[in-house]
Amino acid sequence: MTYGDRLDYEFHEGTLLELMRVTREEIRIFPLVDLSCKRYEHLDRLLDFIVSQGWSAEEIKVPYEFQKGANQMLRVQRVNL
């Protein structure tokens, strides 16, 4: 999500589809902020997309900060293992 201002929503959706295709159980995405330290503007839309594909998604606070405001990770899990 760091390059959210350079890579459009369709790129991120396609990347998630590919990650879900090749991942057995879980995907972790970090950071969830862009280069200006703001939450990725399409994150809620991506969360809805993830759920529509039969996966669960949750934002989890991490005990470190990669950059200002970058202390959240997205954990995406396959619902039916």
ABEGO torsion letter per residue (X at the ends): XAAAAABBAAAAAAAAAAAAAABAABBBBOBABBAAGBBBAAAAAAAAAAAAAGBBBBBBBBABBABBGBABBBBBBBABX
